[in-house]
Amino acid sequence: MADWQRPDSRDAVRTAVRFPLRLALHLKTEDGVVEATTRDISSNGLLFETKVLPDVGNRIEFTMDMPSEVMGWASDVSIQCTGRVVRHQRTGKETMVAAVIDDYTLRV
């Protein structure tokens, strides 16, 4: 297995259920702003597609607008997150990034 595919030991075991959601992400990375789309999300991490790969270990900031149906609330909820990139994944033409969420704030 190539080093870029090797999971970070802190993320080797999934500890939360993942939900397949496609949401637009605007990531703020150490290298600038990156556009992305989520593939799946859990309470402690996410997998997203992007054309630009933030380095493994990089801190990222991003906002997700969660639909009210998913949250069980009367209106959509914006979740502002900080986290870090833990691995890259390439499947055919798709390039994906896995990140853990270290902190978040809900904005209604």
PyMOL CGO cylinders between C-alpha atoms (Angstrom):
from pymol import cmd
from pymol.cgo import CYLINDER

trace = [
    CYLINDER, 0.00, 0.00, 0.00, 1.39, 3.41, -0.98, 0.3, 1, 1, 1, 1, 1, 1,
    CYLINDER, 1.39, 3.41, -0.98, 2.06, 5.94, 1.81, 0.3, 1, 1, 1, 1, 1, 1,
    CYLINDER, 2.06, 5.94, 1.81, -0.63, 8.30, 0.48, 0.3, 1, 1, 1, 1, 1, 1,
    CYLINDER, -0.63, 8.30, 0.48, -3.22, 5.53, 0.92, 0.3, 1, 1, 1, 1, 1, 1,
    CYLINDER, -3.22, 5.53, 0.92, -2.13, 4.44, 4.40, 0.3, 1, 1, 1, 1, 1, 1,
    CYLINDER, -2.13, 4.44, 4.40, -4.65, 5.54, 7.07, 0.3, 1, 1, 1, 1, 1, 1,
    CYLINDER, -4.65, 5.54, 7.07, -3.41, 7.56, 10.00, 0.3, 1, 1, 1, 1, 1, 1,
    CYLINDER, -3.41, 7.56, 10.00, -3.31, 5.25, 13.04, 0.3, 1, 1, 1, 1, 1, 1,
    CYLINDER, -3.31, 5.25, 13.04, -5.68, 7.62, 14.90, 0.3, 1, 1, 1, 1, 1, 1,
    CYLINDER, -5.68, 7.62, 14.90, -8.33, 7.00, 12.19, 0.3, 1, 1, 1, 1, 1, 1,
    CYLINDER, -8.33, 7.00, 12.19, -7.79, 3.29, 11.54, 0.3, 1, 1, 1, 1, 1, 1,
    CYLINDER, -7.79, 3.29, 11.54, -11.03, 2.16, 13.20, 0.3, 1, 1, 1, 1, 1, 1,
    CYLINDER, -11.03, 2.16, 13.20, -14.39, 3.76, 12.44, 0.3, 1, 1, 1, 1, 1, 1,
    CYLINDER, -14.39, 3.76, 12.44, -16.21, 4.74, 15.58, 0.3, 1, 1, 1, 1, 1, 1,
    CYLINDER, -16.21, 4.74, 15.58, -19.36, 6.31, 14.08, 0.3, 1, 1, 1, 1, 1, 1,
    CYLINDER, -19.36, 6.31, 14.08, -22.02, 5.46, 11.51, 0.3, 1, 1, 1, 1, 1, 1,
    CYLINDER, -22.02, 5.46, 11.51, -21.47, 7.12, 8.14, 0.3, 1, 1, 1, 1, 1, 1,
    CYLINDER, -21.47, 7.12, 8.14, -24.30, 8.67, 6.14, 0.3, 1, 1, 1, 1, 1, 1,
    CYLINDER, -24.30, 8.67, 6.14, -24.11, 9.04, 2.34, 0.3, 1, 1, 1, 1, 1, 1,
    CYLINDER, -24.11, 9.04, 2.34, -24.69, 12.76, 1.81, 0.3, 1, 1, 1, 1, 1, 1,
    CYLINDER, -24.69, 12.76, 1.81, -23.60, 14.95, -1.10, 0.3, 1, 1, 1, 1, 1, 1,
    CYLINDER, -23.60, 14.95, -1.10, -23.10, 18.51, 0.13, 0.3, 1, 1, 1, 1, 1, 1,
    CYLINDER, -23.10, 18.51, 0.13, -21.00, 21.36, -1.25, 0.3, 1, 1, 1, 1, 1, 1,
    CYLINDER, -21.00, 21.36, -1.25, -17.94, 22.22, 0.85, 0.3, 1, 1, 1, 1, 1, 1,
    CYLINDER, -17.94, 22.22, 0.85, -15.75, 25.30, 0.79, 0.3, 1, 1, 1, 1, 1, 1,
    CYLINDER, -15.75, 25.30, 0.79, -12.56, 24.22, 2.52, 0.3, 1, 1, 1, 1, 1, 1,
    CYLINDER, -12.56, 24.22, 2.52, -10.07, 26.65, 3.93, 0.3, 1, 1, 1, 1, 1, 1,
    CYLINDER, -10.07, 26.65, 3.93, -6.70, 24.88, 3.95, 0.3, 1, 1, 1, 1, 1, 1,
    CYLINDER, -6.70, 24.88, 3.95, -3.11, 25.89, 4.66, 0.3, 1, 1, 1, 1, 1, 1,
    CYLINDER, -3.11, 25.89, 4.66, -2.76, 26.25, 0.85, 0.3, 1, 1, 1, 1, 1, 1,
    CYLINDER, -2.76, 26.25, 0.85, -5.90, 28.32, 0.21, 0.3, 1, 1, 1, 1, 1, 1,
    CYLINDER, -5.90, 28.32, 0.21, -9.60, 27.73, -0.49, 0.3, 1, 1, 1, 1, 1, 1,
    CYLINDER, -9.60, 27.73, -0.49, -10.63, 24.42, -2.11, 0.3, 1, 1, 1, 1, 1, 1,
    CYLINDER, -10.63, 24.42, -2.11, -14.04, 23.47, -3.54, 0.3, 1, 1, 1, 1, 1, 1,
    CYLINDER, -14.04, 23.47, -3.54, -15.25, 19.95, -2.69, 0.3, 1, 1, 1, 1, 1, 1,
    CYLINDER, -15.25, 19.95, -2.69, -18.33, 17.70, -2.40, 0.3, 1, 1, 1, 1, 1, 1,
    CYLINDER, -18.33, 17.70, -2.40, -18.99, 15.33, 0.47, 0.3, 1, 1, 1, 1, 1, 1,
    CYLINDER, -18.99, 15.33, 0.47, -19.45, 11.60, -0.21, 0.3, 1, 1, 1, 1, 1, 1,
    CYLINDER, -19.45, 11.60, -0.21, -20.28, 10.57, 3.34, 0.3, 1, 1, 1, 1, 1, 1,
    CYLINDER, -20.28, 10.57, 3.34, -20.39, 12.16, 6.76, 0.3, 1, 1, 1, 1, 1, 1,
    CYLINDER, -20.39, 12.16, 6.76, -20.30, 10.89, 10.34, 0.3, 1, 1, 1, 1, 1, 1,
    CYLINDER, -20.30, 10.89, 10.34, -20.30, 12.60, 13.70, 0.3, 1, 1, 1, 1, 1, 1,
    CYLINDER, -20.30, 12.60, 13.70, -16.51, 12.63, 13.76, 0.3, 1, 1, 1, 1, 1, 1,
    CYLINDER, -16.51, 12.63, 13.76, -15.40, 12.77, 10.13, 0.3, 1, 1, 1, 1, 1, 1,
    CYLINDER, -15.40, 12.77, 10.13, -16.16, 12.94, 6.43, 0.3, 1, 1, 1, 1, 1, 1,
    CYLINDER, -16.16, 12.94, 6.43, -15.05, 11.74, 3.02, 0.3, 1, 1, 1, 1, 1, 1,
    CYLINDER, -15.05, 11.74, 3.02, -15.09, 14.30, 0.22, 0.3, 1, 1, 1, 1, 1, 1,
    CYLINDER, -15.09, 14.30, 0.22, -14.23, 14.57, -3.48, 0.3, 1, 1, 1, 1, 1, 1,
    CYLINDER, -14.23, 14.57, -3.48, -11.87, 17.30, -4.65, 0.3, 1, 1, 1, 1, 1, 1,
    CYLINDER, -11.87, 17.30, -4.65, -9.48, 18.07, -7.49, 0.3, 1, 1, 1, 1, 1, 1,
    CYLINDER, -9.48, 18.07, -7.49, -6.91, 19.60, -5.11, 0.3, 1, 1, 1, 1, 1, 1,
    CYLINDER, -6.91, 19.60, -5.11, -5.47, 17.35, -2.39, 0.3, 1, 1, 1, 1, 1, 1,
    CYLINDER, -5.47, 17.35, -2.39, -4.66, 19.03, 0.93, 0.3, 1, 1, 1, 1, 1, 1,
    CYLINDER, -4.66, 19.03, 0.93, -1.65, 17.29, 2.47, 0.3, 1, 1, 1, 1, 1, 1,
    CYLINDER, -1.65, 17.29, 2.47, -2.26, 14.54, 5.03, 0.3, 1, 1, 1, 1, 1, 1,
    CYLINDER, -2.26, 14.54, 5.03, -1.98, 16.15, 8.46, 0.3, 1, 1, 1, 1, 1, 1,
    CYLINDER, -1.98, 16.15, 8.46, -3.10, 19.60, 7.22, 0.3, 1, 1, 1, 1, 1, 1,
    CYLINDER, -3.10, 19.60, 7.22, -5.66, 21.44, 9.32, 0.3, 1, 1, 1, 1, 1, 1,
    CYLINDER, -5.66, 21.44, 9.32, -8.82, 22.41, 7.45, 0.3, 1, 1, 1, 1, 1, 1,
    CYLINDER, -8.82, 22.41, 7.45, -11.81, 24.61, 8.18, 0.3, 1, 1, 1, 1, 1, 1,
    CYLINDER, -11.81, 24.61, 8.18, -15.12, 24.09, 6.41, 0.3, 1, 1, 1, 1, 1, 1,
    CYLINDER, -15.12, 24.09, 6.41, -18.85, 24.74, 6.61, 0.3, 1, 1, 1, 1, 1, 1,
    CYLINDER, -18.85, 24.74, 6.61, -21.59, 22.25, 5.77, 0.3, 1, 1, 1, 1, 1, 1,
    CYLINDER, -21.59, 22.25, 5.77, -25.23, 23.24, 5.37, 0.3, 1, 1, 1, 1, 1, 1,
    CYLINDER, -25.23, 23.24, 5.37, -27.17, 20.26, 6.69, 0.3, 1, 1, 1, 1, 1, 1,
    CYLINDER, -27.17, 20.26, 6.69, -30.75, 19.84, 5.42, 0.3, 1, 1, 1, 1, 1, 1,
    CYLINDER, -30.75, 19.84, 5.42, -33.45, 20.11, 8.08, 0.3, 1, 1, 1, 1, 1, 1,
    CYLINDER, -33.45, 20.11, 8.08, -34.66, 16.56, 7.25, 0.3, 1, 1, 1, 1, 1, 1,
    CYLINDER, -34.66, 16.56, 7.25, -31.26, 15.14, 8.21, 0.3, 1, 1, 1, 1, 1, 1,
    CYLINDER, -31.26, 15.14, 8.21, -31.02, 17.11, 11.44, 0.3, 1, 1, 1, 1, 1, 1,
    CYLINDER, -31.02, 17.11, 11.44, -34.66, 16.70, 12.45, 0.3, 1, 1, 1, 1, 1, 1,
    CYLINDER, -34.66, 16.70, 12.45, -35.04, 20.45, 12.88, 0.3, 1, 1, 1, 1, 1, 1,
    CYLINDER, -35.04, 20.45, 12.88, -37.52, 22.95, 11.37, 0.3, 1, 1, 1, 1, 1, 1,
    CYLINDER, -37.52, 22.95, 11.37, -34.81, 24.67, 9.27, 0.3, 1, 1, 1, 1, 1, 1,
    CYLINDER, -34.81, 24.67, 9.27, -31.44, 23.88, 7.71, 0.3, 1, 1, 1, 1, 1, 1,
    CYLINDER, -31.44, 23.88, 7.71, -28.44, 24.00, 10.04, 0.3, 1, 1, 1, 1, 1, 1,
    CYLINDER, -28.44, 24.00, 10.04, -25.01, 25.33, 9.16, 0.3, 1, 1, 1, 1, 1, 1,
    CYLINDER, -25.01, 25.33, 9.16, -22.16, 23.42, 10.82, 0.3, 1, 1, 1, 1, 1, 1,
    CYLINDER, -22.16, 23.42, 10.82, -18.82, 25.20, 10.99, 0.3, 1, 1, 1, 1, 1, 1,
    CYLINDER, -18.82, 25.20, 10.99, -15.99, 22.71, 11.49, 0.3, 1, 1, 1, 1, 1, 1,
    CYLINDER, -15.99, 22.71, 11.49, -12.26, 22.48, 12.03, 0.3, 1, 1, 1, 1, 1, 1,
    CYLINDER, -12.26, 22.48, 12.03, -10.44, 19.24, 11.41, 0.3, 1, 1, 1, 1, 1, 1,
    CYLINDER, -10.44, 19.24, 11.41, -7.47, 17.57, 9.78, 0.3, 1, 1, 1, 1, 1, 1,
    CYLINDER, -7.47, 17.57, 9.78, -6.80, 15.46, 6.71, 0.3, 1, 1, 1, 1, 1, 1,
    CYLINDER, -6.80, 15.46, 6.71, -6.05, 11.82, 7.61, 0.3, 1, 1, 1, 1, 1, 1,
    CYLINDER, -6.05, 11.82, 7.61, -5.78, 10.10, 4.21, 0.3, 1, 1, 1, 1, 1, 1,
    CYLINDER, -5.78, 10.10, 4.21, -6.23, 10.28, 0.44, 0.3, 1, 1, 1, 1, 1, 1,
    CYLINDER, -6.23, 10.28, 0.44, -8.11, 7.73, -1.65, 0.3, 1, 1, 1, 1, 1, 1,
    CYLINDER, -8.11, 7.73, -1.65, -8.06, 7.32, -5.43, 0.3, 1, 1, 1, 1, 1, 1,
    CYLINDER, -8.06, 7.32, -5.43, -10.63, 5.19, -7.23, 0.3, 1, 1, 1, 1, 1, 1,
    CYLINDER, -10.63, 5.19, -7.23, -10.49, 5.38, -11.02, 0.3, 1, 1, 1, 1, 1, 1,
    CYLINDER, -10.49, 5.38, -11.02, -10.86, 9.08, -11.87, 0.3, 1, 1, 1, 1, 1, 1,
    CYLINDER, -10.86, 9.08, -11.87, -12.16, 10.04, -8.41, 0.3, 1, 1, 1, 1, 1, 1,
    CYLINDER, -12.16, 10.04, -8.41, -9.84, 11.62, -5.89, 0.3, 1, 1, 1, 1, 1, 1,
    CYLINDER, -9.84, 11.62, -5.89, -11.16, 11.68, -2.35, 0.3, 1, 1, 1, 1, 1, 1,
    CYLINDER, -11.16, 11.68, -2.35, -9.93, 12.93, 1.00, 0.3, 1, 1, 1, 1, 1, 1,
    CYLINDER, -9.93, 12.93, 1.00, -10.84, 11.66, 4.47, 0.3, 1, 1, 1, 1, 1, 1,
    CYLINDER, -10.84, 11.66, 4.47, -10.78, 14.10, 7.37, 0.3, 1, 1, 1, 1, 1, 1,
    CYLINDER, -10.78, 14.10, 7.37, -11.61, 13.96, 11.05, 0.3, 1, 1, 1, 1, 1, 1,
    CYLINDER, -11.61, 13.96, 11.05, -13.67, 16.69, 12.68, 0.3, 1, 1, 1, 1, 1, 1,
    CYLINDER, -13.67, 16.69, 12.68, -11.88, 18.04, 15.76, 0.3, 1, 1, 1, 1, 1, 1,
    CYLINDER, -11.88, 18.04, 15.76, -14.35, 20.79, 16.64, 0.3, 1, 1, 1, 1, 1, 1,
    CYLINDER, -14.35, 20.79, 16.64, -17.67, 22.15, 15.36, 0.3, 1, 1, 1, 1, 1, 1,
    CYLINDER, -17.67, 22.15, 15.36, -20.24, 24.88, 15.99, 0.3, 1, 1, 1, 1, 1, 1,
    CYLINDER, -20.24, 24.88, 15.99, -23.91, 24.76, 14.98, 0.3, 1, 1, 1, 1, 1, 1,
    CYLINDER, -23.91, 24.76, 14.98, -25.49, 27.87, 13.45, 0.3, 1, 1, 1, 1, 1, 1,
    CYLINDER, -25.49, 27.87, 13.45, -29.24, 27.90, 13.06, 0.3, 1, 1, 1, 1, 1, 1,
]
cmd.load_cgo(trace, "trace")
